[in-house]
Amino acid sequence: MKSLEDPDAIRHFQSLCDACQELTTRYHSPSELRLYADGYLHALRKTGSLDPRQQDRLEQLIDRWILDPSSFIGPDGDVSTLYSRQPQRY
């Protein structure tokens, strides 16, 4: 698959990536990130603001990106705390 070429598609990819990273800082799970991305992509598809080929490429790229744990860092910068809170030590 080729990379995104359309500047608007690239901006949507960056926006979605930023939003998903923000959600991980609040300990959202991969399935919740997937739901968020699906809603975003559905709204984008309904508005028809991207060429259908660019829309398909964006959707494929987001699918791979969300499934790759190396795409995210934990809220404290630690991958081990990516999707779950660690017990607080007193």
C-alpha positions as CSV (number, residue, x, y, z in Angstrom):
1,M,0.0,0.0,0.0
2,K,1.3,3.4,-0.8
3,S,1.4,6.1,1.8
4,L,-1.1,9.0,2.0
5,E,-0.6,11.6,-0.7
6,D,-3.5,14.0,-0.2
7,P,-2.7,16.8,2.3
8,D,-6.2,16.6,3.7
9,A,-5.9,12.8,4.3
10,I,-2.5,13.4,6.0
11,R,-4.1,16.1,8.3
12,H,-6.9,13.7,9.2
13,F,-4.4,10.9,9.9
14,Q,-2.4,13.2,12.2
15,S,-5.5,14.5,14.0
16,L,-6.7,10.9,14.6
17,C,-3.3,9.8,15.8
18,D,-3.1,12.8,18.2
19,A,-6.6,12.1,19.5
20,C,-5.9,8.4,20.1
21,Q,-2.7,9.2,21.9
22,E,-4.6,11.6,24.1
23,L,-7.1,8.8,24.9
24,T,-4.3,6.5,25.9
25,T,-3.2,9.0,28.5
26,R,-6.6,8.4,30.1
27,Y,-6.1,4.6,30.0
28,H,-8.5,3.9,27.1
29,S,-8.2,0.3,25.8
30,P,-7.4,-0.6,22.2
31,S,-11.0,-1.5,21.6
32,E,-12.1,1.9,22.7
33,L,-9.5,3.5,20.4
34,R,-10.9,1.4,17.6
35,L,-14.4,2.7,18.3
36,Y,-13.3,6.3,18.3
37,A,-11.4,5.8,15.0
38,D,-14.3,4.0,13.4
39,G,-16.6,6.9,14.4
40,Y,-14.1,9.5,13.0
41,L,-13.7,7.6,9.8
42,H,-17.4,7.0,9.4
43,A,-18.1,10.8,9.8
44,L,-15.3,11.5,7.3
45,R,-16.8,9.0,4.8
46,K,-20.3,10.6,5.2
47,T,-19.1,14.1,4.5
48,G,-17.3,12.9,1.3
49,S,-14.4,15.3,1.9
50,L,-11.8,12.8,0.7
51,D,-11.4,11.1,-2.6
52,P,-12.6,7.5,-2.1
53,R,-9.1,6.1,-2.8
54,Q,-7.6,8.3,-0.2
55,Q,-10.4,7.4,2.2
56,D,-9.6,3.7,1.7
57,R,-5.9,4.3,2.2
58,L,-6.5,6.3,5.4
59,E,-8.8,3.6,6.8
60,Q,-6.2,0.8,6.1
61,L,-3.4,2.9,7.6
62,I,-5.4,3.6,10.7
63,D,-6.3,-0.1,11.1
64,R,-2.6,-1.0,11.1
65,W,-1.6,1.9,13.2
66,I,-4.1,1.2,16.0
67,L,-3.2,-2.5,16.1
68,D,0.6,-1.8,16.5
69,P,1.4,-1.2,20.2
70,S,4.5,0.6,19.3
71,S,2.3,3.5,18.0
72,F,1.6,4.5,21.6
73,I,3.4,5.4,24.8
74,G,1.9,5.1,28.3
75,P,0.6,8.2,30.2
76,D,3.8,8.4,32.1
77,G,6.0,7.5,29.1
78,D,6.2,3.9,30.1
79,V,4.8,1.3,27.7
80,S,3.9,-1.1,30.6
81,T,1.3,1.4,31.8
82,L,-0.2,1.9,28.4
83,Y,-3.7,0.7,28.9
84,S,-4.0,0.1,32.7
85,R,-3.4,2.1,35.8
86,Q,-0.7,0.9,38.1
87,P,-1.5,0.6,41.8
88,Q,-0.5,3.6,43.7
89,R,2.3,2.9,46.3
90,Y,2.1,4.8,49.6
